[in-house]
Amino acid sequence: MIDLAHAGPALLASFLASSVECVEALTIVLAVGAVRGWRPALFGAGLALGLLAVLVAAFGAGLGLLPLALLQTGIGILLLLFGMRWLRKAVLRAGGIIALRDEAANYASETRALQSEPAEARGWDPIGIATSFKAVTLEGIEVVFIVIAVGAVGGALIPATVGALAAAVLVAAIGVLLHRPLARVPENALKFAVGVMLSSFGTFWIGEGYGVAWPGGDLSVLGLIAGYLAAALFCVAATRRIRRQTALSPAR
């Protein structure tokens, strides 16, 4: 039975995280399609999606055989580390320390790299297939991890999977209509939100694994989300302030 307290957050976290990864994968698939042809681009992407579906089915079912406390603690630690990595980069980008990701520039760079490769006169293009397959697989592995991690422990694997599939369909549909990279997607804001949610889930599951009695039970996840969000926004403000002070201070 699906735990309703986790179904909504699991679906949302999976949808947002998958949206980010799908946008990044779409950029490369579009470049392959424009330079090497759409048949190898779509074939490589389809192979990768099939592999990812097998991984979700295999690992999602296997995790249910582990002791609950061990599963909660292990996945909680991984989720926390994963979420903090996303949140750290999002804070640094929002604070102006590192540059925002530019999908248009990445598309142009990937296009130039593909144009430098020898073109196939006929038949299937192994370079195009491999490039598309690698891009979708690498970006999709993170999606698979998030889907399994946020869904398996709380009995919300189905909502998490639905969220990922919805993101993939939405991004793919927009890409087909526009035939260009989604440069205007607020990717850093999405990573910020996903980082907060994954960190909150991770903290909650670590506590559950160690037998912590969370106030309010499962609803305490919402409190953790609010706490991580407030801390992250404070870090963004502090980073911007330090950056401004550094820019205004006289050089020594």
VEXMIKOL-937541 format. One record per residue (C-alpha): residue number from 1; residue in three letters; x, y, z. Coordinates in nm, 2 decimals. Example, Ala and Ser with C-alpha at 12.3 -4.5 7.8 and 13.67 -1.06 7.14 Angstrom:
VEXMIKOL-937541
+------+------+--------+--------+--------+
! doti ! guza !     c1 !     c2 !     c3 !
+------+------+--------+--------+--------+
!    1 !  ALA !   1.23 !  -0.45 !   0.78 !
!    2 !  SER !   1.37 !  -0.11 !   0.71 !
+------+------+--------+--------+--------+
This chain:
VEXMIKOL-937541
+------+------+--------+--------+--------+
! doti ! guza !     c1 !     c2 !     c3 !
+------+------+--------+--------+--------+
!    1 !  MET !   0.00 !   0.00 !   0.00 !
!    2 !  ILE !   0.13 !   0.35 !  -0.09 !
!    3 !  ASP !   0.21 !   0.57 !   0.21 !
!    4 !  LEU !   0.02 !   0.89 !   0.13 !
!    5 !  ALA !   0.24 !   1.10 !   0.35 !
!    6 !  HIS !   0.54 !   1.02 !   0.12 !
!    7 !  ALA !   0.36 !   0.98 !  -0.21 !
!    8 !  GLY !   0.32 !   1.35 !  -0.29 !
!    9 !  PRO !   0.68 !   1.45 !  -0.19 !
!   10 !  ALA !   0.83 !   1.15 !  -0.36 !
!   11 !  LEU !   0.64 !   1.22 !  -0.68 !
!   12 !  LEU !   0.74 !   1.59 !  -0.67 !
!   13 !  ALA !   1.11 !   1.52 !  -0.59 !
!   14 !  SER !   1.12 !   1.26 !  -0.87 !
!   15 !  PHE !   0.95 !   1.49 !  -1.12 !
!   16 !  LEU !   1.18 !   1.79 !  -1.05 !
!   17 !  ALA !   1.50 !   1.59 !  -1.04 !
!   18 !  SER !   1.41 !   1.41 !  -1.36 !
!   19 !  SER !   1.32 !   1.73 !  -1.53 !
!   20 !  VAL !   1.67 !   1.87 !  -1.47 !
!   21 !  GLU !   1.84 !   1.55 !  -1.60 !
!   22 !  CYS !   1.60 !   1.52 !  -1.89 !
!   23 !  VAL !   1.68 !   1.87 !  -2.00 !
!   24 !  GLU !   2.05 !   1.80 !  -2.00 !
!   25 !  ALA !   2.01 !   1.47 !  -2.19 !
!   26 !  LEU !   1.78 !   1.64 !  -2.44 !
!   27 !  THR !   2.05 !   1.90 !  -2.53 !
!   28 !  ILE !   2.28 !   1.62 !  -2.64 !
!   29 !  VAL !   2.01 !   1.42 !  -2.82 !
!   30 !  LEU !   1.90 !   1.73 !  -3.01 !
!   31 !  ALA !   2.26 !   1.79 !  -3.11 !
!   32 !  VAL !   2.30 !   1.43 !  -3.23 !
!   33 !  GLY !   1.97 !   1.46 !  -3.43 !
!   34 !  ALA !   2.07 !   1.78 !  -3.59 !
!   35 !  VAL !   2.42 !   1.67 !  -3.69 !
!   36 !  ARG !   2.41 !   1.29 !  -3.73 !
!   37 !  GLY !   2.04 !   1.23 !  -3.80 !
!   38 !  TRP !   1.73 !   1.16 !  -3.60 !
!   39 !  ARG !   1.73 !   0.78 !  -3.64 !
!   40 !  PRO !   2.06 !   0.72 !  -3.45 !
!   41 !  ALA !   1.97 !   0.99 !  -3.20 !
!   42 !  LEU !   1.63 !   0.83 !  -3.11 !
!   43 !  PHE !   1.76 !   0.48 !  -3.13 !
!   44 !  GLY !   2.04 !   0.55 !  -2.89 !
!   45 !  ALA !   1.80 !   0.73 !  -2.65 !
!   46 !  GLY !   1.55 !   0.44 !  -2.67 !
!   47 !  LEU !   1.82 !   0.18 !  -2.58 !
!   48 !  ALA !   1.92 !   0.39 !  -2.28 !
!   49 !  LEU !   1.56 !   0.42 !  -2.16 !
!   50 !  GLY !   1.51 !   0.05 !  -2.19 !
!   51 !  LEU !   1.83 !  -0.01 !  -1.98 !
!   52 !  LEU !   1.71 !   0.24 !  -1.71 !
!   53 !  ALA !   1.37 !   0.07 !  -1.69 !
!   54 !  VAL !   1.54 !  -0.26 !  -1.62 !
!   55 !  LEU !   1.75 !  -0.10 !  -1.35 !
!   56 !  VAL !   1.44 !   0.04 !  -1.18 !
!   57 !  ALA !   1.26 !  -0.29 !  -1.19 !
!   58 !  ALA !   1.55 !  -0.49 !  -1.07 !
!   59 !  PHE !   1.69 !  -0.28 !  -0.79 !
!   60 !  GLY !   1.35 !  -0.15 !  -0.68 !
!   61 !  ALA !   1.23 !  -0.51 !  -0.61 !
!   62 !  GLY !   1.56 !  -0.62 !  -0.46 !
!   63 !  LEU !   1.57 !  -0.34 !  -0.20 !
!   64 !  GLY !   1.24 !  -0.47 !  -0.05 !
!   65 !  LEU !   1.42 !  -0.78 !   0.06 !
!   66 !  LEU !   1.66 !  -0.59 !   0.29 !
!   67 !  PRO !   1.59 !  -0.53 !   0.66 !
!   68 !  LEU !   1.39 !  -0.21 !   0.70 !
!   69 !  ALA !   1.62 !  -0.04 !   0.95 !
!   70 !  LEU !   1.93 !  -0.11 !   0.73 !
!   71 !  LEU !   1.74 !   0.01 !   0.42 !
!   72 !  GLN !   1.63 !   0.33 !   0.59 !
!   73 !  THR !   1.98 !   0.41 !   0.72 !
!   74 !  GLY !   2.17 !   0.33 !   0.40 !
!   75 !  ILE !   1.93 !   0.50 !   0.16 !
!   76 !  GLY !   1.90 !   0.80 !   0.40 !
!   77 !  ILE !   2.28 !   0.85 !   0.41 !
!   78 !  LEU !   2.30 !   0.83 !   0.03 !
!   79 !  LEU !   2.01 !   1.06 !  -0.02 !
!   80 !  LEU !   2.15 !   1.32 !   0.22 !
!   81 !  LEU !   2.49 !   1.31 !   0.05 !
!   82 !  PHE !   2.33 !   1.33 !  -0.30 !
!   83 !  GLY !   2.09 !   1.61 !  -0.19 !
!   84 !  MET !   2.36 !   1.82 !  -0.03 !
!   85 !  ARG !   2.58 !   1.79 !  -0.34 !
!   86 !  TRP !   2.29 !   1.93 !  -0.55 !
!   87 !  LEU !   2.21 !   2.19 !  -0.29 !
!   88 !  ARG !   2.57 !   2.31 !  -0.26 !
!   89 !  LYS !   2.61 !   2.37 !  -0.63 !
!   90 !  ALA !   2.27 !   2.54 !  -0.64 !
!   91 !  VAL !   2.36 !   2.78 !  -0.36 !
!   92 !  LEU !   2.70 !   2.86 !  -0.52 !
!   93 !  ARG !   2.53 !   2.93 !  -0.85 !
!   94 !  ALA !   2.26 !   3.14 !  -0.69 !
!   95 !  GLY !   2.53 !   3.33 !  -0.49 !
!   96 !  GLY !   2.73 !   3.41 !  -0.81 !
!   97 !  ILE !   3.03 !   3.20 !  -0.71 !
!   98 !  ILE !   3.00 !   2.96 !  -1.01 !
!   99 !  ALA !   2.84 !   3.02 !  -1.34 !
!  100 !  LEU !   2.49 !   2.90 !  -1.43 !
!  101 !  ARG !   2.46 !   2.61 !  -1.67 !
!  102 !  ASP !   2.40 !   2.73 !  -2.03 !
!  103 !  GLU !   2.22 !   2.47 !  -2.24 !
!  104 !  ALA !   2.26 !   2.68 !  -2.56 !
!  105 !  ALA !   2.63 !   2.69 !  -2.51 !
!  106 !  ASN !   2.64 !   2.32 !  -2.43 !
!  107 !  TYR !   2.44 !   2.24 !  -2.75 !
!  108 !  ALA !   2.68 !   2.45 !  -2.96 !
!  109 !  SER !   2.98 !   2.27 !  -2.81 !
!  110 !  GLU !   2.83 !   1.93 !  -2.86 !
!  111 !  THR !   2.74 !   2.01 !  -3.22 !
!  112 !  ARG !   3.09 !   2.12 !  -3.30 !
!  113 !  ALA !   3.23 !   1.80 !  -3.15 !
!  114 !  LEU !   2.99 !   1.58 !  -3.35 !
!  115 !  GLN !   3.06 !   1.77 !  -3.67 !
!  116 !  SER !   3.43 !   1.69 !  -3.63 !
!  117 !  GLU !   3.36 !   1.32 !  -3.64 !
!  118 !  PRO !   3.35 !   1.13 !  -3.98 !
!  119 !  ALA !   3.00 !   1.10 !  -4.11 !
!  120 !  GLU !   2.84 !   0.77 !  -4.21 !
!  121 !  ALA !   2.73 !   0.75 !  -4.57 !
!  122 !  ARG !   2.44 !   0.52 !  -4.51 !
!  123 !  GLY !   2.29 !   0.29 !  -4.25 !
!  124 !  TRP !   2.31 !   0.32 !  -3.88 !
!  125 !  ASP !   2.55 !   0.58 !  -3.74 !
!  126 !  PRO !   2.74 !   0.42 !  -3.44 !
!  127 !  ILE !   2.88 !   0.75 !  -3.33 !
!  128 !  GLY !   2.54 !   0.91 !  -3.31 !
!  129 !  ILE !   2.39 !   0.61 !  -3.14 !
!  130 !  ALA !   2.67 !   0.59 !  -2.89 !
!  131 !  THR !   2.66 !   0.96 !  -2.81 !
!  132 !  SER !   2.28 !   0.96 !  -2.76 !
!  133 !  PHE !   2.29 !   0.64 !  -2.56 !
!  134 !  LYS !   2.57 !   0.76 !  -2.33 !
!  135 !  ALA !   2.40 !   1.10 !  -2.26 !
!  136 !  VAL !   2.06 !   0.95 !  -2.17 !
!  137 !  THR !   2.22 !   0.67 !  -1.96 !
!  138 !  LEU !   2.45 !   0.89 !  -1.76 !
!  139 !  GLU !   2.18 !   1.15 !  -1.69 !
!  140 !  GLY !   1.92 !   0.88 !  -1.63 !
!  141 !  ILE !   2.13 !   0.69 !  -1.37 !
!  142 !  GLU !   2.08 !   0.98 !  -1.13 !
!  143 !  VAL !   1.71 !   0.97 !  -1.20 !
!  144 !  VAL !   1.70 !   0.59 !  -1.13 !
!  145 !  PHE !   1.88 !   0.64 !  -0.80 !
!  146 !  ILE !   1.64 !   0.91 !  -0.69 !
!  147 !  VAL !   1.33 !   0.72 !  -0.80 !
!  148 !  ILE !   1.44 !   0.41 !  -0.61 !
!  149 !  ALA !   1.57 !   0.59 !  -0.30 !
!  150 !  VAL !   1.27 !   0.82 !  -0.24 !
!  151 !  GLY !   1.02 !   0.55 !  -0.34 !
!  152 !  ALA !   1.14 !   0.22 !  -0.21 !
!  153 !  VAL !   1.15 !   0.29 !   0.16 !
!  154 !  GLY !   0.83 !   0.48 !   0.20 !
!  155 !  GLY !   0.63 !   0.25 !  -0.02 !
!  156 !  ALA !   0.61 !   0.52 !  -0.29 !
!  157 !  LEU !   0.80 !   0.36 !  -0.57 !
!  158 !  ILE !   0.50 !   0.39 !  -0.81 !
!  159 !  PRO !   0.44 !   0.77 !  -0.75 !
!  160 !  ALA !   0.82 !   0.83 !  -0.78 !
!  161 !  THR !   0.83 !   0.64 !  -1.11 !
!  162 !  VAL !   0.52 !   0.83 !  -1.23 !
!  163 !  GLY !   0.69 !   1.16 !  -1.15 !
!  164 !  ALA !   1.00 !   1.06 !  -1.35 !
!  165 !  LEU !   0.80 !   0.94 !  -1.65 !
!  166 !  ALA !   0.59 !   1.25 !  -1.65 !
!  167 !  ALA !   0.91 !   1.47 !  -1.65 !
!  168 !  ALA !   1.06 !   1.26 !  -1.94 !
!  169 !  VAL !   0.74 !   1.29 !  -2.15 !
!  170 !  LEU !   0.70 !   1.66 !  -2.08 !
!  171 !  VAL !   1.06 !   1.75 !  -2.16 !
!  172 !  ALA !   1.06 !   1.52 !  -2.47 !
!  173 !  ALA !   0.74 !   1.67 !  -2.60 !
!  174 !  ILE !   0.87 !   2.03 !  -2.56 !
!  175 !  GLY !   1.19 !   1.93 !  -2.73 !
!  176 !  VAL !   1.01 !   1.77 !  -3.03 !
!  177 !  LEU !   0.80 !   2.09 !  -3.07 !
!  178 !  LEU !   1.09 !   2.34 !  -3.04 !
!  179 !  HIS !   1.37 !   2.13 !  -3.19 !
!  180 !  ARG !   1.62 !   2.33 !  -2.97 !
!  181 !  PRO !   1.77 !   2.31 !  -2.62 !
!  182 !  LEU !   1.55 !   2.43 !  -2.33 !
!  183 !  ALA !   1.78 !   2.72 !  -2.24 !
!  184 !  ARG !   1.51 !   2.91 !  -2.05 !
!  185 !  VAL !   1.43 !   2.63 !  -1.80 !
!  186 !  PRO !   1.51 !   2.76 !  -1.44 !
!  187 !  GLU !   1.75 !   2.47 !  -1.39 !
!  188 !  ASN !   1.93 !   2.61 !  -1.09 !
!  189 !  ALA !   1.59 !   2.67 !  -0.91 !
!  190 !  LEU !   1.49 !   2.31 !  -0.98 !
!  191 !  LYS !   1.82 !   2.18 !  -0.85 !
!  192 !  PHE !   1.78 !   2.40 !  -0.54 !
!  193 !  ALA !   1.44 !   2.25 !  -0.48 !
!  194 !  VAL !   1.55 !   1.89 !  -0.54 !
!  195 !  GLY !   1.85 !   1.94 !  -0.31 !
!  196 !  VAL !   1.63 !   2.06 !  -0.03 !
!  197 !  MET !   1.38 !   1.77 !  -0.08 !
!  198 !  LEU !   1.65 !   1.49 !  -0.11 !
!  199 !  SER !   1.84 !   1.63 !   0.20 !
!  200 !  SER !   1.51 !   1.63 !   0.39 !
!  201 !  PHE !   1.42 !   1.27 !   0.29 !
!  202 !  GLY !   1.77 !   1.16 !   0.37 !
!  203 !  THR !   1.77 !   1.31 !   0.72 !
!  204 !  PHE !   1.42 !   1.16 !   0.79 !
!  205 !  TRP !   1.52 !   0.81 !   0.68 !
!  206 !  ILE !   1.85 !   0.82 !   0.88 !
!  207 !  GLY !   1.64 !   0.91 !   1.19 !
!  208 !  GLU !   1.39 !   0.63 !   1.11 !
!  209 !  GLY !   1.67 !   0.38 !   1.08 !
!  210 !  TYR !   1.81 !   0.48 !   1.42 !
!  211 !  GLY !   1.47 !   0.47 !   1.58 !
!  212 !  VAL !   1.42 !   0.85 !   1.62 !
!  213 !  ALA !   1.06 !   0.94 !   1.72 !
!  214 !  TRP !   1.00 !   1.23 !   1.48 !
!  215 !  PRO !   0.75 !   1.49 !   1.61 !
!  216 !  GLY !   0.43 !   1.46 !   1.40 !
!  217 !  GLY !   0.55 !   1.13 !   1.25 !
!  218 !  ASP !   0.58 !   1.13 !   0.87 !
!  219 !  LEU !   0.46 !   1.49 !   0.85 !
!  220 !  SER !   0.79 !   1.59 !   1.01 !
!  221 !  VAL !   0.93 !   1.56 !   0.65 !
!  222 !  LEU !   0.76 !   1.89 !   0.58 !
!  223 !  GLY !   0.93 !   2.05 !   0.88 !
!  224 !  LEU !   1.27 !   1.92 !   0.75 !
!  225 !  ILE !   1.20 !   2.07 !   0.41 !
!  226 !  ALA !   1.12 !   2.41 !   0.56 !
!  227 !  GLY !   1.43 !   2.39 !   0.78 !
!  228 !  TYR !   1.67 !   2.30 !   0.49 !
!  229 !  LEU !   1.50 !   2.56 !   0.27 !
!  230 !  ALA !   1.55 !   2.84 !   0.53 !
!  231 !  ALA !   1.92 !   2.73 !   0.58 !
!  232 !  ALA !   1.99 !   2.72 !   0.21 !
!  233 !  LEU !   1.83 !   3.07 !   0.15 !
!  234 !  PHE !   2.04 !   3.21 !   0.43 !
!  235 !  CYS !   2.35 !   3.06 !   0.27 !
!  236 !  VAL !   2.26 !   3.22 !  -0.06 !
!  237 !  ALA !   2.21 !   3.56 !   0.11 !
!  238 !  ALA !   2.54 !   3.53 !   0.30 !
!  239 !  THR !   2.73 !   3.42 !  -0.01 !
!  240 !  ARG !   2.60 !   3.72 !  -0.21 !
!  241 !  ARG !   2.69 !   3.95 !   0.07 !
!  242 !  ILE !   3.04 !   3.82 !   0.11 !
!  243 !  ARG !   3.08 !   3.84 !  -0.27 !
!  244 !  ARG !   2.97 !   4.20 !  -0.28 !
!  245 !  GLN !   3.20 !   4.29 !   0.01 !
!  246 !  THR !   3.49 !   4.12 !  -0.16 !
!  247 !  ALA !   3.42 !   4.31 !  -0.48 !
!  248 !  LEU !   3.41 !   4.65 !  -0.30 !
!  249 !  SER !   3.71 !   4.60 !  -0.08 !
!  250 !  PRO !   4.03 !   4.76 !  -0.21 !
!  251 !  ALA !   4.29 !   4.52 !  -0.35 !
!  252 !  ARG !   4.60 !   4.47 !  -0.14 !
+------+------+--------+--------+--------+
